[in-house]
Amino acid sequence: MANRSRVLAALTCALLLASGSAQAGDAQQQHLDELKAMKKEMARMMRAYDTRINKLEAEMKEEKTAAAKVAAAKPAPVPQPIVIAADNAEAASKPAKSDEGDGLSTSLRGWGSYDAGDGFVLVRGKNGEIDARLIAYVRYLNQLGLDPNYTDSFGRTKTLHLRQDIQWNKVNLSFKGWLFDPDFSYRVWVWTQQPAMGEGAQVVVGGQLGYHFNDYLNLYGGIAPLPSTRSTNWTYPFWLKMDNRTTADEFFRASYSQGFWADGKITDDIDYRVMIANNLSALGVAASQLDAELNTISGAVWWMPTTGEFGPAIGFGDFEGHDKLATLFGVHYTRSREDKQSQPDTDAIENSQIRLSDGTLLFSPNAFDTGGQVNKATYQMADLEGGFKYEGFSLEGEYYLRWVNDFNTTGLVPVSSLFDHGFQLQASAMILPKQLQAYVAGSGVFGQYGTPWDLSAGLNWYPFKRREVHINAQGIYDSHSPVGGLSYPYIVGGNGWIFNTDVIITF
């Protein structure tokens, strides 16, 4: 502005001098008119400069405001699917100490940078963000130590297809971020299981939309795991056993479904998640197979009294090495009215089916060897969980209780209800911090048609001293497994030893 004043003053002096000499004739008058025109044009240009300066200042202020909003906003966690998780696993809380990440603040990272937990940034600007994540692994599986035949609790003998193979077992590719408002989040993912090539649910495409109101309320809609147990509460892939659960957890849990859900904090150290959904497992189930009732609900509340967190995504094991004892206590409850038509295929990805404790499918024809069939039933399951982490050591367990009743049947079915209960217990230790982890895990089911159990021991090696790449090797002893599937190491009815080795990448 000072330059503008000096320019106008100089022009004024020039005009006064020109005016004094212009009285000699028409030439001087013409020159005076030209100078006046120049003054007018200069004034117009200065006004244009002022307008441009004001506009630039406004744009800079708007960009600073948007950047501050992005930095200050706390977008709602978008469960890894996924995995797809899982996808997710997303960290709902921060570890006590961690050296993961590249040391840059989120607001300074741009295209091509890497955020631990979010993946690689494809697009990041004032209008939105797109991050790419990948979970994939190759598996060697050996089931040749299992008995070749299996006899269920009704005396029916089956021959088991035992496997020894190498599989590019699962791939979960997801894209997540926000659009226009950092609080408005989205996620889409593609999830495949290669061992089930040709099956209807070999490839699943899903996703979700969400809005973060505050730390106490986030709302979502789409596909997500029901929070029936800890392993279905967005903890994947932060597991000790990579991509397989204990027998009991697999037997009792629900799976992925479509619905609406909410999560957030109740207090600084108590979190919750609640979901209303179509059924216990939507993957591999068409909309035409669903009933018209939204009667599937699932919820979880967990308390972390000592540190207010339990590691990334409240996952299993203490890779972070807590320097203060971290504790977790929680309760889960799930209820659903299920029918035989809304059950996924036996080998559908992440399938969850209601089984007797000998592995027999509840809704299968002649399940009880009496010629009758259960058409509808009500499933209820409660899960109590607890865990401790300290300086690389962890001890974590759950106790499950399941009721299945209110049968609608055709023909003779000898029972009107089922009750099963069981437990799982997992312990781990970081033998070498950030590098080598050992674990043992066991579980059991106490049911009306058998008492299966399993015990496993394994190692996780992290060659880059980071979670994103590791190698898992384990041995599992299964005693009459009630669960199984093509993407899992165990098989229904399996009795004996199983070995598998996984090489995993997850970011």
Secondary structure as UniProt FT lines:
FT   HELIX           2..21
FT   HELIX           22..24
FT   HELIX           26..72
FT   HELIX           82..85
FT   STRAND          86..87
FT   HELIX           106..108
FT   TURN            111..112
FT   STRAND          114..115
FT   TURN            116..118
FT   STRAND          119..125
FT   TURN            126..127
FT   STRAND          128..146
FT   STRAND          149..151
FT   TURN            153..154
FT   STRAND          157..159
FT   STRAND          164..179
FT   TURN            182..183
FT   STRAND          184..193
FT   HELIX           194..196
FT   TURN            197..198
FT   TURN            200..201
FT   STRAND          203..214
FT   TURN            215..216
FT   STRAND          217..225
FT   HELIX           230..232
FT   TURN            236..237
FT   HELIX           247..252
FT   STRAND          256..267
FT   TURN            268..269
FT   STRAND          270..277
FT   TURN            283..284
FT   HELIX           287..289
FT   STRAND          296..303
FT   TURN            305..307
FT   HELIX           312..314
FT   TURN            319..320
FT   STRAND          326..339
FT   HELIX           340..342
FT   TURN            346..347
FT   TURN            349..350
FT   TURN            357..358
FT   TURN            362..363
FT   TURN            365..368
FT   STRAND          373..390
FT   TURN            391..392
FT   STRAND          393..410
FT   STRAND          418..432
FT   TURN            433..435
FT   STRAND          436..447
FT   TURN            448..449
FT   STRAND          453..461
FT   TURN            463..464
FT   TURN            467..468
FT   STRAND          469..479
FT   TURN            486..487
FT   TURN            492..493
FT   STRAND          496..506
//
